[in-house]
Amino acid sequence: RPFSKSPACEAKAQADPSFNIEKIANYWAGVVGKILAEEGINEMVAWQDGLTGTTKGDYTTPSVAVNLWDTIFWGATDTLVRESEAGFDLILSNPDFTYFDFPYEINVEERGYYWASRANSMYKVFTFAPENLPQNAETALNIQGNPYSVTTPEKPAPVIRGMQGQTWSETIRTDAQYDEMTFPRAVAIAERAWHRANWELDWSSGVVFDGASTDLVPKGDLASDYNTFASAMGCRETTKLAKLGVMYRVPPPGAKVDGSGLLFANTEMPCTKIMYSTNEGLNWMEYTEPVTVGSANVWLQSQSGDGALLSRVAKDTKAPDHGCISDSLPELSVPHCNRGVATATIDKRLGTLEPNFPRATVDVCFTHESLELVFKAFQEKTYLINETFVNNDPIWKWTVMEAFIGPGDSDPTQYFEFEVAPNNVLWTGFIHNPYKDFTSKATALVDDHETYPITSFTSRDEASQTWQSDVSLPLTMFNVDSPEGSSWRMNFLRTYYASDTAEQEYGAWSPNKMISFHQTPCFGRVKFEGEVDSQQPKADAPSPDNNSNNGGSSNNWQPTVNENDWDWKPTPSRGFATSLLVPAAIICLVFVYATI
């Protein structure tokens, strides 16, 4: 209730008993609608926040359109049906496909927000199926990087009036940054608005689309269509943009170095040059075919066809040795707490798979509000702690047990770290580890235990040489209502001193040979039992940097495109109105409309 303390609103409520401050957005939409009608303007367009809970008949303009901005995995399909039944014209502005202030790809060097999508690539925008929103569940992932499911409502297909791409500009400082964030994605959204592809399926009531289990979308047709589009984009349309002075984004190359030292590289946009360097960019050579680079580190960059625009540099594409001792990672199947617990055992030293480390266990289960962990350490001889330390001091230098928790099945680059000492002092924080080996890192400490109500109860029994900590971590920290049915990555570790003067020793559930707790490719695999739930974010977990989006290494091997297949002339078959929203400043909105 942001207006509940407003004197003007309080006075309005006293003077007008019909005024409901809980519906103030609807109230202002009505006021604006009357002003427009009085000025002879026949249409009002508003974002769904202002119109939800009302119908077209509540407004005085002959036409009322709503910008729908729910993400599809948060329930946009149901919202679409509801707003259609309310009589509104529908403009799709779904952020997980149409927001251009998000990164192009998941990489620490890509700028942009990530509250609704980790990345919106040109390819992802191209795959958007606007007239059958449930279909998109098969071709995209949710904010956690997991598949999701959407069931088509038992309702007629809503009629879509148009779609809109948004380049929110509060973090954009230059024309070049704006051009790069907007183009070529704006061309991809225009293509989806004017042309219905053969891989777009009809709305069919009751049909379930599930990224993990269904295969209804003809993905071969989609891939072929995209390759044709990307070829035309790189070989023809970018030339037109360049003539207009548009400084569009040139994507960095995708590359890999195989075990024999042979470099393979390609580009998302044909007709761009791939350049590579083996001396940190001092000298560049053009890549035309696989080339031997041996054990050298490699830097890559793409150039536009005229050489005027450059991609960011993709550094060190040589496959890193993350130090995992075994290709087979440990696995844990975690039940709901009312069905029991799963136990991870810490008995291996970092650097070996041999179970020769003083044993500890971690019992894990979940509720629909929290992850529950019970740490138990055995053979504890010293209980070494620093009595002066308080929460978030460097307790890892002493005796601790730790958990590293990253939602999603991929090697995490952002994850939560929890540490507890025998005196119940905690260290809690979110780690940003873009190269997955802690060579580059950032930390966001969790000090606010009211927002994130972490609880722990720790006890020790020196007679039996044990200590135990019962820990509860709220799911709000991980942006999920329930982890049920999803896959996560975790590791559990323990530090140990054999005597007061001994060196610190390290044990892990999933050890690595680097003697490091942060080799994330070595984190074990955790599967939460139960049916897959929709995972609706509750609150964003703290991030060290809003522009550091789950960055990975630069080994972003991309789909191959056919440079010979660029004579692309699709036939208009949809005729949506399309628009591009560009907030030029905090208080000024500039609309550019292009009907295709």
C-alpha positions in Angstrom: 0.0 0.0 0.0 2.5 2.7 -1.1 -0.2 5.4 -1.0 -1.7 4.5 2.4 0.3 7.4 4.1 -0.6 10.0 1.4 -2.5 12.9 2.9 -4.2 13.4 -0.4 -5.4 9.8 -0.5 -6.5 9.9 3.1 -8.5 13.1 2.3 -10.0 11.4 -0.8 -11.0 8.4 1.2 -12.8 10.5 3.8 -14.6 12.6 1.2 -15.6 9.7 -1.1 -16.7 6.5 0.7 -16.5 4.6 -2.7 -12.8 5.3 -3.0 -10.8 2.1 -2.2 -7.1 2.7 -1.7 -6.4 -1.0 -2.3 -7.5 -0.4 -5.9 -5.9 2.9 -6.5 -4.3 1.7 -9.7 -7.8 1.0 -11.1 -9.0 4.4 -9.9 -6.3 6.2 -11.7 -6.9 4.2 -14.9 -10.5 5.3 -14.7 -9.4 8.9 -14.3 -7.0 8.8 -17.2 -9.7 7.0 -19.4 -12.1 9.9 -18.7 -9.5 12.5 -19.6 -8.7 10.7 -22.9 -12.4 10.4 -23.8 -13.0 14.1 -23.1 -10.0 14.9 -25.4 -11.5 12.8 -28.2 -8.9 10.1 -27.9 -10.6 6.7 -28.5 -8.1 4.3 -27.1 -6.3 3.8 -23.7 -3.3 1.5 -23.4 -2.2 0.5 -19.9 0.1 -2.0 -18.3 -1.8 -4.9 -16.6 -1.1 -3.6 -13.1 -3.6 -0.7 -13.6 -6.4 -2.8 -15.2 -6.3 -6.1 -13.4 -9.6 -6.7 -11.5 -11.6 -4.5 -14.0 -13.3 -5.0 -17.4 -13.4 -2.9 -20.5 -16.8 -1.7 -19.5 -15.4 0.2 -16.6 -13.7 2.7 -18.9 -15.0 5.4 -21.1 -12.7 5.1 -24.2 -14.2 2.9 -26.9 -11.0 0.8 -26.9 -8.9 -0.4 -24.0 -5.7 -2.4 -24.5 -3.5 -4.1 -21.9 0.2 -4.7 -21.9 0.6 -8.1 -20.5 4.0 -8.5 -18.7 3.7 -11.7 -16.6 6.4 -14.2 -17.5 5.1 -17.4 -18.9 6.5 -19.6 -16.1 4.8 -17.3 -13.6 1.3 -17.8 -15.1 1.1 -15.5 -18.1 -1.2 -17.9 -19.9 -3.9 -17.7 -17.2 -3.5 -13.9 -17.0 -3.9 -13.7 -20.8 -7.2 -15.6 -20.7 -8.5 -13.5 -17.8 -7.7 -10.2 -19.5 -9.2 -11.4 -22.7 -12.4 -12.4 -21.0 -12.5 -8.9 -19.4 -12.8 -7.5 -22.9 -9.3 -5.9 -23.3 -7.2 -5.9 -26.4 -4.1 -7.8 -25.7 -0.5 -6.6 -26.3 2.2 -9.1 -25.3 5.2 -7.7 -23.4 6.3 -10.9 -21.6 9.7 -10.1 -20.1 11.1 -13.6 -20.5 11.0 -13.1 -24.3 10.5 -9.4 -25.1 12.7 -7.4 -22.6 15.8 -6.2 -24.2 17.4 -4.8 -21.0 18.3 -8.5 -20.2 21.7 -10.1 -21.2 22.0 -11.8 -24.6 23.6 -14.8 -23.0 24.6 -16.1 -19.5 28.0 -14.6 -19.1 29.5 -12.3 -16.5 30.6 -9.8 -19.2 27.1 -9.4 -20.6 25.2 -6.3 -19.3 21.6 -6.3 -18.2 19.1 -7.3 -15.5 18.0 -10.9 -14.9 15.0 -10.8 -12.7 12.7 -12.5 -15.2 15.2 -14.3 -17.5 18.8 -15.2 -17.1 19.2 -14.2 -20.8 17.1 -13.2 -23.8 19.2 -14.1 -26.9 18.3 -13.3 -30.4 17.5 -17.0 -30.8 15.2 -17.0 -27.7 13.2 -14.0 -29.0 12.9 -15.7 -32.4 11.4 -18.8 -30.7 8.5 -16.9 -29.1 5.1 -18.3 -30.0 2.8 -15.4 -29.2 -0.5 -17.0 -30.2 0.1 -20.2 -28.1 1.9 -19.1 -25.0 2.0 -22.6 -23.4 4.1 -23.8 -26.3 7.0 -21.7 -25.1 7.4 -24.0 -22.1 9.0 -26.5 -24.5 11.6 -24.2 -25.9 12.7 -22.1 -22.9 13.8 -22.5 -19.2 12.5 -20.7 -16.1 14.5 -18.1 -14.1 16.3 -21.0 -12.2 17.5 -22.6 -15.5 15.0 -25.5 -15.1 12.3 -26.8 -17.4 8.8 -25.9 -16.6 5.3 -27.0 -17.5 2.2 -25.1 -18.8 -1.2 -26.7 -19.4 -3.3 -24.9 -22.0 -6.5 -23.6 -20.3 -9.9 -25.1 -21.3 -10.8 -21.8 -22.9 -10.9 -20.4 -26.5 -7.6 -19.0 -27.8 -7.4 -15.3 -26.9 -7.0 -13.0 -29.8 -3.7 -11.2 -29.7 -3.6 -7.6 -31.1 0.1 -7.2 -31.0 3.4 -7.5 -29.2 6.0 -5.0 -27.9 9.7 -5.2 -27.3 11.0 -3.2 -24.3 14.4 -1.6 -23.9 14.3 -0.2 -20.4 17.1 2.3 -20.2 17.8 3.1 -16.6 21.2 1.3 -16.9 21.9 2.5 -20.4 24.3 5.5 -20.6 25.2 5.8 -24.3 23.6 5.5 -27.8 26.0 2.6 -28.5 24.8 0.7 -25.5 21.2 1.3 -26.5 21.8 0.1 -30.1 23.6 -3.0 -28.8 20.9 -4.0 -26.4 18.1 -3.4 -28.9 19.5 -4.7 -32.2 19.3 -7.4 -33.6 16.6 -8.5 -31.0 14.2 -5.9 -32.4 14.4 -7.5 -35.8 13.7 -11.0 -34.3 10.6 -9.7 -32.5 9.3 -8.0 -35.7 9.7 -11.3 -37.5 7.6 -13.1 -34.9 5.0 -10.4 -35.0 4.4 -10.4 -38.8 5.1 -14.0 -39.7 3.6 -17.1 -38.2 6.1 -20.0 -38.7 5.2 -23.6 -39.5 6.6 -24.7 -36.1 4.1 -22.6 -34.2 1.3 -24.9 -33.0 -2.4 -24.0 -32.7 -3.9 -23.3 -29.2 -5.4 -26.6 -28.1 -7.3 -26.8 -24.8 -5.9 -29.2 -22.3 -2.6 -29.8 -24.0 0.4 -29.9 -21.7 3.8 -28.4 -22.8 6.6 -29.5 -20.5 10.3 -28.7 -21.2 11.4 -31.9 -19.5 9.0 -34.5 -20.9 7.0 -33.4 -24.0 8.2 -33.1 -27.6 5.3 -31.5 -29.4 7.1 -28.5 -31.0 8.8 -29.5 -34.3 12.2 -28.4 -33.2 13.9 -29.5 -36.4 11.7 -27.0 -38.3 12.4 -24.3 -35.7 16.2 -24.9 -36.0 16.0 -24.7 -39.8 13.9 -21.6 -39.7 16.3 -19.9 -37.2 19.4 -20.8 -39.2 17.8 -19.2 -42.3 16.9 -16.1 -40.2 20.4 -15.8 -38.6 22.1 -16.2 -42.0 19.9 -13.4 -43.4 20.5 -11.3 -40.3 24.3 -11.6 -40.6 24.7 -11.4 -44.3 22.0 -8.9 -45.3 20.0 -7.1 -42.6 23.1 -6.0 -40.5 24.3 -4.2 -43.6 21.1 -2.2 -43.7 21.4 -1.4 -40.0 25.0 -0.3 -40.5 23.9 2.1 -43.3 21.4 3.6 -40.8 24.2 4.1 -38.3 22.9 1.5 -35.9 25.7 0.1 -33.7 24.1 -3.4 -33.4 25.5 -6.2 -31.3 28.1 -8.5 -32.9 27.9 -11.8 -31.0 31.2 -13.2 -29.7 32.3 -16.5 -31.3 31.5 -19.9 -29.9 34.6 -22.0 -29.5 36.1 -25.0 -28.0 39.6 -26.6 -27.9 39.6 -30.4 -28.1 42.0 -32.7 -26.3 44.5 -32.6 -29.2 44.8 -28.8 -29.0 42.6 -28.1 -32.1 40.5 -25.0 -32.0 37.0 -25.1 -33.4 35.0 -21.9 -33.7 31.8 -20.6 -35.2 29.5 -17.7 -35.1 25.8 -17.1 -34.6 25.8 -14.6 -37.5 27.3 -15.7 -40.8 29.3 -13.2 -42.8 31.0 -12.0 -39.6 34.7 -12.6 -39.3 36.1 -14.7 -36.4 39.5 -13.6 -35.1 41.7 -15.4 -32.6 44.8 -14.6 -30.6 47.2 -16.7 -28.6 49.0 -13.8 -27.0 46.3 -12.0 -25.1 45.1 -10.0 -28.1 48.4 -8.4 -29.1 48.1 -10.0 -32.5 45.0 -11.3 -34.2 44.6 -13.9 -36.9 41.4 -14.7 -38.9 39.9 -18.1 -38.2 38.7 -19.9 -41.3 39.0 -23.6 -40.4 40.0 -25.7 -37.3 43.5 -24.7 -36.3 46.1 -26.1 -33.9 46.7 -23.9 -30.8 48.2 -26.6 -28.6 48.1 -25.8 -24.9 48.0 -22.0 -25.4 45.2 -19.9 -24.0 43.0 -18.4 -26.7 41.2 -15.1 -27.1 38.5 -14.8 -29.7 36.5 -11.9 -31.2 34.0 -11.4 -34.0 34.1 -8.5 -36.5 31.2 -7.2 -38.5 31.5 -7.7 -42.2 32.8 -4.1 -42.8 35.1 -4.4 -39.8 33.6 -1.4 -38.0 32.0 -3.2 -35.1 33.5 -5.7 -32.7 32.2 -8.3 -30.3 33.4 -8.5 -26.8 36.5 -10.7 -26.4 35.9 -14.3 -25.4 38.8 -15.2 -23.2 40.6 -18.4 -22.6 38.4 -20.9 -24.4 40.7 -23.8 -23.5 38.7 -26.3 -21.5 39.7 -25.6 -17.9 40.6 -28.4 -15.5 38.2 -27.8 -12.6 39.9 -30.6 -10.7 37.0 -33.0 -10.4 38.6 -36.3 -9.3 35.8 -38.5 -10.8 33.5 -38.1 -13.8 30.8 -39.6 -11.6 29.4 -37.1 -9.1 27.7 -38.2 -5.9 23.9 -38.0 -6.0 21.3 -37.4 -3.4 17.5 -37.9 -3.6 15.9 -35.6 -1.1 12.4 -36.3 0.3 9.8 -34.0 1.9 10.5 -33.9 5.6 7.3 -35.7 6.4 8.7 -38.7 4.4 12.2 -38.8 6.0 15.7 -37.5 5.1 18.5 -38.1 2.7 22.1 -38.3 4.2 25.3 -37.0 2.6 28.5 -38.3 4.2 31.6 -36.2 4.5 34.5 -38.7 4.8 36.9 -37.9 1.9 39.7 -35.4 2.0 40.0 -32.8 -0.7 42.4 -34.2 -3.2 41.4 -37.9 -2.8 38.4 -40.2 -3.1 39.7 -42.3 -0.2 37.4 -42.3 2.9 40.1 -41.4 5.3 38.8 -38.2 6.8 37.0 -37.9 10.2 33.4 -38.5 9.3 30.5 -36.0 9.3 27.0 -36.3 7.9 24.3 -33.9 6.6 20.7 -35.0 6.8 18.6 -33.1 4.2 14.9 -32.8 3.6 12.5 -30.0 2.5 9.2 -28.5 3.4 7.2 -26.1 1.3 8.8 -23.2 3.2 12.4 -24.3 3.9 15.4 -26.6 3.4 16.2 -28.5 6.6 19.8 -29.5 7.2 21.2 -31.4 10.2 25.0 -31.3 10.3 26.7 -34.0 12.6 30.5 -34.1 13.1 32.2 -37.1 14.7 35.7 -37.6 16.0 36.0 -33.9 16.9 39.1 -33.4 19.0 39.6 -29.7 19.3 36.4 -27.6 18.6 38.8 -24.8 17.7 36.9 -21.5 17.3 37.7 -17.8 17.7 35.6 -16.6 20.7 35.6 -13.0 19.4 34.0 -13.8 16.1 30.4 -12.9 15.4 28.2 -13.8 12.4 29.9 -13.3 9.0 33.4 -13.1 10.4 35.9 -15.4 8.7 35.0 -18.5 10.8 36.2 -20.8 8.0 39.7 -20.4 9.4 38.7 -22.5 12.3 36.3 -25.5 12.9 33.2 -25.3 10.7 30.8 -27.4 8.7 29.6 -25.9 5.4 26.9 -26.2 2.7 27.1 -24.8 -0.9 23.7 -24.7 -2.5 22.9 -23.8 -6.2 19.4 -24.2 -7.7 19.5 -25.8 -11.2 21.3 -28.7 -12.7 24.2 -26.8 -14.4 27.6 -26.0 -12.8 26.6 -23.1 -10.6 28.2 -19.7 -10.9 26.0 -18.1 -8.3 25.1 -20.1 -5.2 24.5 -19.8 -1.4 27.2 -20.6 1.1 26.3 -21.5 4.7 28.9 -22.1 7.5 28.3 -23.0 11.1 30.9 -23.2 14.0 30.5 -25.3 17.1 29.5 -22.2 19.1 26.6 -21.5 16.6 28.3 -18.5 14.9 27.3 -18.4 11.2 28.7 -17.2 7.9 26.0 -16.7 5.3 26.3 -15.2 1.8 25.7 -15.5 -1.9 28.8 -16.2 -4.0 29.3 -15.0 -7.6 31.9 -17.3 -9.1 31.8 -16.7 -12.9 34.6 -19.0 -13.8 33.5 -21.8 -11.5 36.9 -22.0 -9.8 37.0 -18.9 -7.5 39.7 -17.2 -9.6 37.2 -14.3 -9.9 34.6 -13.8 -7.2 32.2 -11.5 -5.4 30.2 -12.0 -2.3 26.9 -10.6 -1.0 26.6 -11.3 2.7 23.3 -12.2 4.2 23.0 -10.0 7.3 19.2 -9.5 7.3 17.8 -12.5 9.0 14.4 -10.9 9.2 14.0 -10.9 5.4 15.8 -14.3 5.2 14.9 -16.0 8.6 17.8 -18.5 8.8 17.8 -20.4 12.0 20.3 -22.7 13.6 20.6 -24.6 16.8 24.0 -26.0 17.6 25.1 -28.3 20.4 28.2 -30.3 21.2 29.1 -33.4 23.3 32.8 -33.3 24.0 32.6 -36.7 25.8 31.6 -38.4 22.6 33.6 -36.1 20.4 30.6 -34.9 18.4 28.8 -31.7 17.6 25.6 -31.1 15.7 23.8 -28.1 14.1 20.1 -28.1 13.1 19.6 -25.6 10.3 16.6 -24.2 8.5 17.0 -22.1 5.3 13.9 -20.3 3.9 13.1 -21.1 0.3 12.6 -17.4 -0.4 16.4 -17.2 -0.5 16.3 -19.4 -3.7 13.3 -17.8 -5.4 11.1 -20.9 -5.3 7.9 -21.9 -3.6 8.9 -25.5 -3.5 11.9 -27.4 -4.9 9.8 -30.4 -5.4 10.7 -32.3 -8.6 13.7 -30.0 -9.4 17.5 -30.7 -9.6 20.0 -28.7 -7.7 23.8 -28.7 -7.2 25.3 -28.9 -3.7 28.4 -29.7 -1.8 29.0 -30.3 1.9 32.3 -29.8 3.7 34.0 -29.8 7.0 37.2 -28.3 8.4 39.1 -30.2 11.1 42.1 -29.8 13.4 43.7 -33.0 14.8 45.2 -30.9 17.6 45.4 -27.3 18.7 48.7 -26.9 16.8 47.9 -29.0 13.8 47.3 -27.7 10.2 43.7 -27.3 9.1 42.4 -30.3 7.2 39.5 -30.4 4.7 36.8 -33.0 4.0 34.0 -33.1 1.4 31.0 -35.0 0.2 32.2 -34.4 -3.3 35.9 -33.8 -3.2 38.2 -32.2 -5.8 41.9 -32.3 -6.3 42.3 -28.5 -6.2 41.9 -28.3 -2.4 39.2 -25.7 -2.9 35.6 -25.6 -1.7 34.5 -23.5 -4.8 35.2 -25.9 -7.8 31.5 -25.8 -8.7 31.7 -28.5 -11.6 32.5 -30.9 -8.7 29.4 -30.1 -6.7 27.2 -33.2 -6.3 23.7 -33.6 -7.8 20.6 -33.3 -5.6 17.2 -34.3 -6.8 14.2 -33.2 -4.8 11.5 -35.9 -4.8 7.9 -35.3 -5.9 6.1 -34.0 -8.9 7.4 -30.9 -10.7 5.8 -27.7 -9.3 5.7 -24.3 -10.9 8.5 -22.4 -9.2 7.3 -18.9 -8.7 9.9 -16.5 -7.4 9.1 -14.8 -4.1 12.0 -12.4 -3.7 15.2 -11.8 -5.5 18.2 -13.2 -3.6 21.0 -10.7 -3.1 23.4 -10.5 -6.0 26.9 -8.9 -5.8 26.3 -7.1 -9.1 23.1 -6.6 -11.1 25.1 -6.8 -14.3 26.9 -10.1 -13.4 24.4 -12.6 -14.7 25.4 -16.1 -13.8 28.4 -15.7 -16.0 30.1 -18.8 -17.2 33.4 -19.3 -19.0 33.6 -18.2 -22.6 33.1 -21.8 -24.0 29.7 -20.9 -25.3 29.5 -23.4 -28.2 26.7 -22.0 -30.4 24.4 -23.6 -33.1 25.9 -23.9 -36.5 24.2 -21.8 -39.3 24.4 -22.2 -43.0 26.0 -19.3 -44.8 24.7 -20.4 -48.1 21.1 -20.3 -47.0 20.6 -16.5 -46.6 18.1 -15.7 -49.3 15.4 -15.3 -46.7 12.0 -13.9 -47.9 9.3 -15.1 -45.6 5.7 -14.3 -46.4 3.6 -12.1 -44.0 1.1 -14.4 -42.3 0.2 -12.8 -39.0 0.2 -9.0 -39.3 0.5 -8.1 -35.6 1.1 -4.6 -34.7 4.6 -4.3 -33.2 6.2 -1.6 -31.1 9.4 -0.8 -29.4 9.3 0.8 -25.9 12.3 2.9 -25.0 12.2 4.8 -21.7 14.6 7.6 -22.6 14.8 8.8 -19.0 13.2 8.1 -15.6 10.4 10.6 -16.3 10.1 10.4 -20.0 8.8 7.5 -22.1 9.4 7.5 -25.8 7.3 5.1 -28.0 8.4 4.1 -31.4 5.7 2.2 -33.3 6.2 0.1 -36.5 3.3 -1.7 -37.9 4.5 -4.6 -40.0 
